[in-house]
Amino acid sequence: MGVGYERTDELYNLFGLEQGIQADAWWLSISSHITRKLELRGKARYLSYNDHNTGRHYLLEAGYTLTDHPRLFKVAGLVEHRDTKEHNA
């Protein structure tokens, strides 16, 4: 389990690069090995952008290990949801 804060440059596309968008992000994460082969991880982030917008980002990941040591083969799935208060044009 973890809790944290980070300040990031949001330079994922041309809009973010041109605007110089930065975000203050508070996050909470949790991960667990449910069984020896099954693991789950979740993370929630609250973002406050320097253009006075806010957002939320949720992530859920599950992984299952099919083979054991020495060669590890794992199948994983990831679901994300992102939402901001204001849409930018």
C-alpha distances in whole Angstrom, upper triangle without the diagonal:
4,7,10,14,16,20,21,25,25,28,27,31,34,34,31,33,36,34,32,29,26,23,20,17,14,11,8,6,4,6,9,12,14,17,18,19,17,14,12,10,10,10,12,14,17,19,22,25,28,31,29,28,24,22,19,17,15,14,14,15,16,17,20,21,25,26,26,26,28,28,25,25,22,23,20,20,18,19,19,20,21,24,25,27,31,32,34,37
4,7,10,13,17,18,22,22,25,25,29,32,31,28,30,33,31,29,26,22,19,17,14,11,8,6,5,6,9,12,15,18,21,21,22,20,16,14,11,10,9,11,12,14,17,20,22,25,28,27,25,22,20,17,16,15,14,15,16,18,19,22,24,28,29,28,28,30,30,26,27,24,24,21,21,19,19,19,20,20,22,23,26,28,30,31,35
4,7,10,14,16,20,21,24,24,28,31,29,26,28,31,29,26,23,20,17,14,11,8,6,5,6,9,12,15,19,21,24,25,26,23,19,17,14,12,10,10,10,12,14,16,19,22,25,23,22,19,17,15,15,14,15,16,18,20,22,25,27,31,32,31,32,33,33,30,30,27,27,24,23,21,20,19,19,19,20,21,23,26,28,29,33
4,7,11,13,17,18,21,22,25,28,27,23,25,28,26,23,20,17,14,11,8,6,5,7,9,12,15,18,21,24,27,28,28,25,22,19,16,14,11,11,9,11,12,14,17,19,22,21,20,17,16,15,14,15,15,18,19,22,24,27,29,32,34,33,33,34,34,31,31,28,28,25,24,21,21,19,19,19,20,20,22,24,26,27,31
4,7,10,14,15,18,20,23,25,24,21,22,25,22,20,17,13,10,7,6,5,6,9,12,15,18,21,25,27,30,31,31,28,25,22,18,16,13,12,9,10,10,11,13,15,19,18,17,15,15,14,14,15,16,19,21,24,26,29,31,35,36,36,36,37,36,33,33,30,30,27,26,23,22,19,19,18,19,18,20,22,24,25,28
4,6,10,12,15,17,20,22,21,18,19,22,19,17,14,10,8,6,5,7,8,12,13,17,19,23,26,29,31,32,31,29,25,23,19,17,14,13,10,11,10,11,12,13,17,17,17,15,14,14,14,16,17,20,21,24,26,30,31,35,36,36,36,36,35,32,32,30,30,26,25,22,22,19,19,17,18,18,20,21,23,23,26
4,7,9,13,15,18,20,18,15,16,18,16,13,11,7,6,5,6,9,11,15,17,20,23,26,29,32,35,35,34,32,28,26,22,20,17,15,12,12,9,10,10,10,14,15,15,14,14,15,15,17,19,22,23,27,29,32,34,37,38,38,38,39,37,35,35,32,32,28,27,24,23,20,20,18,18,17,19,20,21,21,24
4,6,9,11,14,16,15,12,13,15,14,11,9,6,5,7,8,11,13,16,18,21,23,27,29,32,34,35,34,31,28,26,22,20,17,16,12,13,10,10,9,11,13,15,14,14,14,15,14,17,18,21,22,26,27,31,33,36,37,37,37,37,36,33,33,30,30,27,25,22,22,19,19,16,17,16,18,19,19,19,21
4,6,9,11,13,12,8,9,12,11,7,6,4,7,9,11,14,16,20,21,24,26,30,32,35,37,37,36,34,30,28,24,23,19,18,15,15,12,12,10,10,12,15,14,15,15,16,16,19,20,23,24,28,29,33,34,37,39,39,39,39,37,35,34,32,31,28,27,23,23,20,20,17,18,16,19,18,18,17,19
4,6,8,10,10,6,8,11,9,8,5,5,7,10,11,15,16,19,20,24,25,29,32,34,36,37,35,33,29,27,23,21,18,17,14,14,11,11,9,10,11,14,13,13,12,14,14,17,18,21,23,26,28,32,33,36,38,38,39,39,37,34,33,31,29,26,25,21,20,17,17,14,15,14,16,16,15,14,16
4,6,7,8,5,5,9,9,7,7,8,10,14,15,18,19,23,23,26,28,31,33,36,38,38,36,34,31,29,25,24,21,20,18,18,15,15,12,13,14,17,16,16,16,17,16,19,20,23,24,28,29,32,34,36,38,39,39,39,37,34,33,31,30,27,25,22,22,19,19,16,17,16,19,18,17,15,16
4,7,8,6,7,11,11,11,10,11,12,16,16,19,19,22,23,26,26,30,32,34,36,36,34,32,29,27,24,22,20,19,17,18,15,16,14,15,16,18,16,17,15,16,15,18,18,21,22,25,26,30,32,34,36,37,37,37,35,32,31,28,27,24,22,19,19,16,16,14,16,15,18,18,16,14,16
4,6,6,6,9,10,11,10,13,15,18,19,22,23,26,26,29,30,33,35,37,39,39,37,35,32,30,27,25,23,22,20,20,17,18,15,16,16,19,17,18,17,19,18,20,21,24,25,28,29,33,34,36,38,40,40,40,37,35,33,31,29,27,25,22,21,18,18,16,17,16,19,17,15,13,13
4,6,5,6,8,10,11,14,16,20,21,25,26,29,29,32,33,37,39,41,43,43,41,39,36,34,31,29,27,26,23,23,20,20,16,17,16,19,18,19,19,21,21,24,24,28,28,32,33,37,38,40,42,43,44,43,41,38,37,35,33,30,29,26,25,22,22,19,19,18,20,18,16,13,12
4,5,5,6,8,9,12,14,18,19,23,24,28,29,32,33,37,39,41,43,44,41,39,36,34,31,28,26,24,22,21,17,17,14,14,12,16,14,16,17,19,19,22,24,27,29,32,34,37,39,41,43,45,45,45,43,40,38,36,34,31,29,26,25,21,20,17,17,15,17,15,12,9,9
4,6,5,6,5,9,11,15,16,20,21,25,26,29,31,34,37,38,41,41,39,37,34,31,28,26,23,22,19,18,15,14,11,11,11,14,13,15,15,17,17,20,22,25,27,30,32,36,37,40,42,43,43,43,41,38,37,34,33,30,28,25,23,20,19,16,16,14,16,15,13,11,12
4,6,5,7,10,13,17,18,22,24,27,28,31,33,36,38,41,43,43,41,39,36,34,30,29,26,25,22,21,18,17,14,13,13,17,16,18,18,21,20,24,24,28,29,32,34,37,39,41,43,44,44,43,41,39,38,36,34,31,30,27,26,23,22,19,20,18,20,18,17,14,14
4,6,8,12,15,19,21,24,26,30,31,34,36,39,42,44,46,46,44,42,39,37,34,32,29,27,24,23,19,18,15,13,13,16,16,19,20,22,23,26,27,31,32,36,37,41,42,45,46,47,47,47,45,43,41,39,38,35,33,30,29,26,25,21,21,19,20,18,16,13,13
4,5,9,12,16,18,22,24,28,29,33,35,38,41,43,45,46,44,42,39,36,33,30,27,25,22,20,17,15,11,10,9,13,13,16,17,20,21,24,26,30,31,35,37,40,42,45,47,48,48,48,46,43,42,39,38,35,33,29,28,25,23,20,19,16,18,15,14,11,12
4,7,10,13,16,20,22,26,27,31,33,36,39,41,44,44,42,40,37,34,31,29,25,24,20,19,15,14,10,9,9,13,14,16,17,20,20,24,25,29,30,34,35,39,41,43,45,46,46,46,44,41,40,38,37,34,32,29,28,24,23,20,20,17,19,17,16,14,15
4,7,10,13,17,19,22,24,28,30,33,36,38,41,41,40,37,34,31,28,26,22,20,17,15,12,10,7,6,7,10,10,12,13,16,16,20,22,26,27,31,33,37,38,41,43,44,44,44,42,40,38,36,35,31,29,26,25,21,20,16,16,14,15,14,14,12,14
4,7,10,13,16,19,21,25,27,31,34,36,39,39,38,36,32,29,26,23,20,18,14,13,10,8,6,6,8,10,11,11,12,15,15,19,20,24,26,30,31,35,37,40,42,42,42,42,41,38,37,35,34,30,29,25,24,20,20,16,16,14,16,15,16,15,17
4,6,10,12,16,18,22,24,28,31,33,36,37,36,33,30,27,23,20,17,15,11,10,6,5,4,6,9,10,9,9,9,11,12,16,18,21,23,27,29,33,35,38,40,40,41,41,40,37,36,33,32,28,27,23,22,18,17,14,14,12,14,14,15,15,18
4,7,10,14,16,20,23,27,30,32,35,36,35,32,29,26,22,19,16,14,10,8,6,5,6,8,11,11,11,9,10,12,13,16,18,21,23,27,29,33,35,38,40,40,40,41,40,37,36,33,32,29,27,24,23,19,18,15,15,14,15,16,18,18,22
4,6,10,13,16,19,23,26,28,31,32,32,29,25,22,18,16,12,10,6,6,4,6,9,11,14,13,12,10,9,9,10,12,14,18,20,23,26,29,31,35,37,37,37,38,37,34,33,30,29,26,24,21,19,16,15,13,14,13,15,17,18,19,23
4,7,10,14,17,21,24,26,29,31,30,27,24,21,17,14,11,8,6,5,7,9,12,14,17,16,15,12,11,10,10,12,14,17,19,23,25,29,31,34,36,36,36,38,37,33,33,30,29,26,24,21,20,17,16,14,15,15,16,19,21,22,26
4,7,10,13,17,21,22,26,27,27,24,20,17,13,11,7,6,4,6,9,12,14,17,20,19,17,14,12,10,9,10,11,14,16,19,21,25,27,31,33,32,33,34,33,30,30,26,26,22,21,18,17,14,14,14,15,16,18,20,22,23,27
4,7,11,14,18,19,23,24,24,21,17,14,11,8,6,5,7,9,12,15,18,21,23,22,20,17,15,12,11,10,11,12,14,17,20,23,25,29,31,30,31,33,32,29,28,25,24,21,20,17,16,15,15,15,17,18,20,23,25,26,30
4,7,10,14,16,19,20,20,17,14,11,7,6,4,6,9,12,15,18,21,24,26,25,23,19,17,14,12,10,9,10,11,14,16,19,21,25,27,27,28,29,28,25,25,21,21,18,17,15,14,14,15,16,18,20,22,25,26,28,31
4,7,11,12,16,17,17,14,11,8,6,5,6,9,12,15,18,22,24,27,30,29,26,23,20,17,14,12,11,10,11,12,14,17,19,23,25,24,25,27,27,23,23,20,19,16,16,15,15,15,17,18,21,23,25,28,29,31,34
4,7,9,12,13,14,11,7,6,4,6,9,12,15,18,21,25,27,30,32,31,29,26,23,19,17,14,11,10,9,10,11,14,15,19,21,20,22,24,23,20,20,16,16,14,14,13,15,16,18,20,23,25,28,31,32,33,36
4,6,9,10,11,9,6,5,6,9,12,15,19,22,25,28,31,34,36,35,33,29,26,23,20,17,14,12,11,10,11,12,14,17,19,18,20,22,22,18,19,16,16,14,15,15,17,18,21,23,26,29,31,34,35,37,40
4,5,6,7,6,4,6,9,12,15,19,22,25,28,32,34,37,39,38,36,32,29,26,23,20,17,14,12,10,9,10,11,14,16,15,17,19,19,16,16,13,14,13,15,16,18,20,23,26,29,32,34,37,38,39,42
4,7,8,6,5,7,10,13,17,20,23,27,29,33,35,39,41,40,37,33,30,27,24,20,18,14,13,10,10,10,12,15,17,16,19,21,21,18,18,15,15,14,15,17,18,21,23,26,29,32,35,38,38,40,43
4,5,5,7,10,13,16,20,23,27,30,33,36,39,42,44,43,40,37,34,30,27,24,21,17,15,12,11,9,10,12,14,13,16,19,19,16,16,14,15,15,17,19,21,23,26,29,32,35,38,41,41,43,46
4,6,8,11,14,18,21,25,28,32,34,38,40,43,45,44,42,38,35,32,28,25,22,19,16,13,11,9,8,11,11,10,12,15,15,13,14,12,14,15,17,19,22,25,28,31,34,37,40,43,43,44,47
4,7,10,14,17,21,24,27,31,33,37,38,42,43,43,40,37,34,30,27,24,20,17,14,11,8,5,5,7,9,9,12,14,14,11,11,9,10,11,14,17,20,23,26,29,32,35,39,41,41,42,45
4,7,10,14,17,21,24,28,30,34,36,39,41,40,37,34,31,27,24,20,17,14,11,7,6,5,7,9,12,12,15,18,17,13,12,10,10,10,12,14,16,19,23,26,29,32,35,38,38,39,42
4,7,10,14,17,21,24,27,30,32,35,37,37,34,31,27,24,21,17,14,11,8,6,5,7,9,12,14,14,16,19,18,14,14,10,11,9,11,12,14,17,20,23,26,29,32,35,35,37,39
4,7,11,14,17,21,23,27,29,32,34,33,31,27,24,20,17,14,11,8,6,5,7,9,12,15,18,18,20,22,21,17,16,13,12,10,10,10,12,14,17,20,23,26,29,31,32,33,36
4,7,11,14,17,20,23,25,29,30,30,27,24,21,17,14,11,8,6,5,6,9,12,14,18,20,20,22,24,23,19,18,15,14,11,11,9,11,12,14,17,20,23,26,28,29,31,33
4,7,10,14,17,20,22,26,27,27,24,20,17,14,11,8,6,4,6,9,12,15,18,21,24,24,26,28,26,22,21,18,17,13,12,10,10,10,12,14,17,19,22,25,26,28,31
4,7,10,13,17,19,22,24,23,21,17,14,11,8,6,5,7,9,12,15,18,21,24,27,27,28,30,28,25,24,20,19,16,14,11,11,10,11,12,14,17,19,22,23,25,28
4,7,10,14,16,20,21,20,17,14,11,7,6,5,6,9,12,15,18,22,25,28,30,31,32,34,32,29,28,24,23,19,17,14,12,10,10,10,12,14,16,19,20,22,26
4,6,10,12,16,18,17,14,11,8,6,5,6,9,12,15,18,21,25,27,31,33,33,34,36,34,31,30,26,25,21,19,16,14,11,11,9,11,12,14,17,18,20,23
4,7,10,13,15,13,11,8,6,5,7,9,12,15,18,22,25,28,31,34,37,37,38,39,38,34,33,30,29,25,23,19,17,14,12,10,10,10,11,14,16,18,22
4,6,10,11,10,8,5,5,6,8,11,14,18,20,24,27,30,33,36,38,39,39,40,39,36,35,31,30,26,24,20,18,15,13,10,10,9,10,12,14,15,19
4,7,9,7,6,5,7,9,11,15,18,21,24,28,30,34,37,40,42,42,43,44,42,39,38,35,34,30,28,24,22,18,16,13,12,10,10,12,14,15,18
4,5,6,5,6,8,11,13,17,19,23,25,29,32,36,38,41,43,43,44,45,43,40,39,36,34,31,29,25,23,19,17,14,13,10,11,11,12,12,16
4,5,7,9,12,15,17,20,23,27,29,33,35,39,41,44,46,46,47,47,46,43,42,39,38,34,32,28,27,23,21,17,16,13,13,13,14,13,16
4,6,9,12,15,17,21,24,28,30,34,36,40,42,45,47,48,49,49,47,44,43,40,39,35,33,29,27,23,21,17,15,12,12,10,12,10,13
4,7,10,14,17,20,23,27,30,34,36,40,43,46,48,49,49,50,48,45,44,41,39,35,33,29,27,23,21,17,15,11,10,9,12,11,15
4,7,11,14,17,20,24,27,31,33,37,40,43,45,46,47,48,46,43,41,38,36,32,30,26,23,20,17,13,11,7,6,6,9,9,13
4,7,10,14,17,21,24,27,30,34,37,40,42,43,44,45,43,40,39,35,33,30,27,23,21,17,14,11,9,6,6,8,10,12,16
4,7,10,14,17,20,24,27,31,33,36,39,40,41,42,40,37,35,32,30,26,23,20,17,13,11,7,5,4,6,9,10,12,16
4,7,10,14,17,21,24,27,30,33,36,37,38,39,37,34,32,29,27,23,20,17,14,11,8,6,5,6,9,12,13,15,19
4,7,10,13,17,20,24,27,30,32,33,34,36,34,30,29,25,23,19,17,13,11,7,6,4,7,9,12,14,15,17,20
4,7,10,14,17,21,24,27,29,30,32,33,31,28,26,23,21,17,14,11,8,6,5,7,9,12,15,18,18,20,23
4,7,10,13,17,20,23,26,27,28,30,28,24,22,19,17,13,11,7,6,5,7,9,12,15,18,21,21,23,25
4,7,10,14,17,20,23,24,26,28,26,22,20,16,14,11,8,6,5,7,9,12,15,19,22,24,24,26,29
4,7,10,13,16,19,20,22,24,22,18,16,13,11,7,6,4,6,9,12,15,18,22,25,27,27,29,31
4,7,10,13,16,17,20,22,20,16,14,10,8,6,5,7,9,12,15,18,22,25,28,31,30,32,34
4,7,10,12,14,16,18,16,12,10,7,6,4,6,9,12,15,18,21,25,28,32,34,33,35,37
4,6,9,11,14,16,14,11,9,6,5,6,9,12,15,18,22,25,29,32,35,37,37,38,40
4,6,7,10,12,11,7,6,4,6,9,12,15,18,21,25,28,32,35,38,40,40,41,43
4,7,10,12,10,7,6,6,7,11,14,17,21,24,27,31,34,37,41,43,42,43,45
4,7,9,7,5,5,7,10,13,17,20,24,27,30,33,37,40,44,45,45,46,47
4,6,6,5,8,9,13,15,19,22,25,28,32,35,38,41,45,47,46,47,49
3,5,6,9,11,15,18,21,24,28,30,34,36,40,43,46,48,47,48,50
4,6,10,13,16,19,23,25,29,31,35,37,41,44,47,49,48,49,51
4,7,10,13,16,20,23,26,29,33,35,39,42,45,47,46,46,48
4,6,10,13,16,19,23,25,29,32,35,38,42,43,43,43,45
4,7,10,14,17,20,23,27,30,33,36,40,42,40,41,43
4,6,10,13,17,20,23,26,30,33,36,38,37,38,40
4,7,10,14,17,21,24,27,31,34,36,35,36,38
4,7,10,13,17,20,24,27,30,32,31,33,34
4,7,10,14,17,21,24,27,29,28,30,32
4,7,10,13,17,20,24,26,25,26,28
4,7,10,14,17,21,23,22,24,26
4,7,10,14,17,19,18,20,23
4,7,10,14,16,15,18,20
4,7,10,12,12,14,17
4,7,9,9,12,15
4,6,7,9,13
4,7,10,13
4,6,10
4,7
4
